[in-house]
Amino acid sequence: MAIVTGAGRGIGREHALALAREGAQVVVNDLGGSLAGEGADATPAQSVVDEIVRAGGEAVANDDDVSDFGAAEHMIQQAIERFGRVDILVNNAGILRDRMLVNMTEDEWDAVIAVHLKGHFAPTRHAAAYWRERAKGGETLRARVINTSSPSGVFGNVGQANYGAAKAAIAGFTVIAAQELQRYGVTVNCIAPNARTRMTEETFGDLPPPEEGSFDPLDPANMAPLVVALSADDAQDLTGQCFFVWGGSINVLRPWDAGELLSAEGRWDADELLGQLKERFPEGAAPAGMVAMMGKAGGQSMRVG
Ligand SMILES: NC(=O)c1ccc[n+]([C@@H]2O[C@H](COP(=O)([O-])OP(=O)(O)OC[C@H]3O[C@@H](n4cnc5c(N)ncnc54)[C@H](O)[C@@H]3O)[C@@H](O)[C@H]2O)c1
């Protein structure tokens, strides 16, 4: 039994359809608002439910706001009441309010941090409490949380201080949740997807559409096999990882890692430290930028210019 948040459109919809094809009962969560997170509409979630049911699967719609702690609990409860259990939680819902840092408003910051970061914490928190109860009751669990980070978060993208900070935090949250929930049999991973959806129309809109019948690296359905694979019982020992996905390229990213060590016998003298830093980094040190890093992660399939 799987819950997919933000599954009324885009990448989440494909996750929900793929999990249903694998036989999972699905809660299709979606608030149905605009790209900026304004308004609400029950239609997107219901249409995905209808699609799953027409194909012979089992699904129910849910329109809870994932950034609301109580509503997220209601969503988990609805799944348990309807299907008797929860095995998989895919946190995917998201919005965008891009703006350069110097112009960003408090609302633009708060809304994006809320939907993404709190919108990952709240459902995970309630599902985790439920799984802990079951584990304490003596069950051996093979439960899954799959989070959604972004190249913007793990590599850093100009104009997305709010979104990228939330997505970097989701990658950090994934590592900590993986460590905490391992003892209950719950794995926690995250994906950094790339797909043509309403969220990326501006970014990817210029890319030439694939020739008829050829593979489209930006099809949102390309993300779903990873979610299905990580959800399998056999994936029990894969946890705390962040997967960059571009078409057929899946890069298991290295997390923050130990790097250049500068060591002194005692406390550093600031002038000496700066001298050593300049010596160690003769060209200086600065982020490579998201596009360069995406190329490095996706290899030859990278086409964003
Ligand atoms: N498309 C990409 O290339 C790309 C790249 C990196 C990360 N992502 C991430 O992938 C996820 C899916 O994005 P998408 O591209 O499919 O966009 P999308 O806008 O098509 O889908 C997001 C869905 O989330 C829903 N949603 C928004 N706020 C919600 C809330 N508070 N509660 C419940 N549902 C809510 C929306 O109604 C929408 O249907 C997002 O987390 C996004 O940040 C996408």
The ligand as an SDF file (V2000), in Angstrom:
LIG
                    3D

 44 48  0  0  0  0  0  0  0  0999 V2000
   10.1320   18.4310  -12.9490 N   0  0  0  0  0  0  0  0  0  0  0  0
   11.4090   18.4380  -12.6220 C   0  0  0  0  0  0  0  0  0  0  0  0
   12.3210   18.4320  -13.4750 O   0  0  0  0  0  0  0  0  0  0  0  0
   11.8170   18.4490  -11.1790 C   0  0  0  0  0  0  0  0  0  0  0  0
   13.1670   18.6640  -10.8730 C   0  0  0  0  0  0  0  0  0  0  0  0
   13.5600   18.6230   -9.5550 C   0  0  0  0  0  0  0  0  0  0  0  0
   12.6280   18.3810   -8.5600 C   0  0  0  0  0  0  0  0  0  0  0  0
   11.3260   18.2030   -8.8760 N   0  0  0  0  0  0  0  0  0  0  0  0
   10.3880   17.9350   -7.7820 C   0  0  0  0  0  0  0  0  0  0  0  0
    9.5280   16.8660   -8.1460 O   0  0  0  0  0  0  0  0  0  0  0  0
    8.2860   16.9980   -7.4610 C   0  0  0  0  0  0  0  0  0  0  0  0
    7.1380   16.9200   -8.4500 C   0  0  0  0  0  0  0  0  0  0  0  0
    7.1810   18.0500   -9.3090 O   0  0  0  0  0  0  0  0  0  0  0  0
    6.5490   18.1030  -10.7710 P   0  0  0  0  0  0  0  0  0  0  0  0
    7.6240   18.5770  -11.6660 O   0  0  0  0  0  0  0  0  0  0  0  0
    5.8390   16.8370  -11.0560 O   0  0  0  0  0  0  0  0  0  0  0  0
    5.5380   19.3490  -10.5750 O   0  0  0  0  0  0  0  0  0  0  0  0
    3.9290   19.4370  -10.6610 P   0  0  0  0  0  0  0  0  0  0  0  0
    3.5980   20.8480  -10.3550 O   0  0  0  0  0  0  0  0  0  0  0  0
    3.4740   18.8470  -11.9580 O   0  0  0  0  0  0  0  0  0  0  0  0
    3.4260   18.4680   -9.4940 O   0  0  0  0  0  0  0  0  0  0  0  0
    3.4590   18.8240   -8.1520 C   0  0  0  0  0  0  0  0  0  0  0  0
    2.1130   18.4940   -7.5100 C   0  0  0  0  0  0  0  0  0  0  0  0
    2.1820   18.7620   -6.0980 O   0  0  0  0  0  0  0  0  0  0  0  0
    0.9020   19.2610   -5.7050 C   0  0  0  0  0  0  0  0  0  0  0  0
    1.0140   20.0280   -4.4600 N   0  0  0  0  0  0  0  0  0  0  0  0
    1.5900   21.2470   -4.3000 C   0  0  0  0  0  0  0  0  0  0  0  0
    1.4990   21.6310   -3.0290 N   0  0  0  0  0  0  0  0  0  0  0  0
    0.8460   20.6610   -2.3500 C   0  0  0  0  0  0  0  0  0  0  0  0
    0.4800   20.4830   -1.0070 C   0  0  0  0  0  0  0  0  0  0  0  0
    0.7510   21.4230   -0.0760 N   0  0  0  0  0  0  0  0  0  0  0  0
   -0.1470   19.3360   -0.6320 N   0  0  0  0  0  0  0  0  0  0  0  0
   -0.4180   18.3920   -1.5710 C   0  0  0  0  0  0  0  0  0  0  0  0
   -0.1120   18.5150   -2.8640 N   0  0  0  0  0  0  0  0  0  0  0  0
    0.5290   19.6260   -3.2560 C   0  0  0  0  0  0  0  0  0  0  0  0
    0.4670   20.1220   -6.8730 C   0  0  0  0  0  0  0  0  0  0  0  0
   -0.9350   20.3340   -6.8820 O   0  0  0  0  0  0  0  0  0  0  0  0
    0.9730   19.3330   -8.0770 C   0  0  0  0  0  0  0  0  0  0  0  0
   -0.0200   18.5170   -8.6430 O   0  0  0  0  0  0  0  0  0  0  0  0
    8.3630   18.3290   -6.7080 C   0  0  0  0  0  0  0  0  0  0  0  0
    8.7590   18.0960   -5.3690 O   0  0  0  0  0  0  0  0  0  0  0  0
    9.4500   19.0660   -7.4380 C   0  0  0  0  0  0  0  0  0  0  0  0
   10.0480   20.0660   -6.6510 O   0  0  0  0  0  0  0  0  0  0  0  0
   10.8930   18.2460  -10.1680 C   0  0  0  0  0  0  0  0  0  0  0  0
  1  2  1  0
  2  3  2  0
  2  4  1  0
  4  5  1  0
  4 44  2  0
  5  6  2  0
  6  7  1  0
  7  8  2  0
  8  9  1  0
  8 44  1  0
  9 10  1  0
  9 42  1  0
 10 11  1  0
 11 12  1  0
 11 40  1  0
 12 13  1  0
 13 14  1  0
 14 15  2  0
 14 16  1  0
 14 17  1  0
 17 18  1  0
 18 19  2  0
 18 20  1  0
 18 21  1  0
 21 22  1  0
 22 23  1  0
 23 24  1  0
 23 38  1  0
 24 25  1  0
 25 26  1  0
 25 36  1  0
 26 27  1  0
 26 35  1  0
 27 28  2  0
 28 29  1  0
 29 30  1  0
 29 35  2  0
 30 31  1  0
 30 32  2  0
 32 33  1  0
 33 34  2  0
 34 35  1  0
 36 37  1  0
 36 38  1  0
 38 39  1  0
 40 41  1  0
 40 42  1  0
 42 43  1  0
M  CHG  2   8   1  16  -1
M  END
$$$$
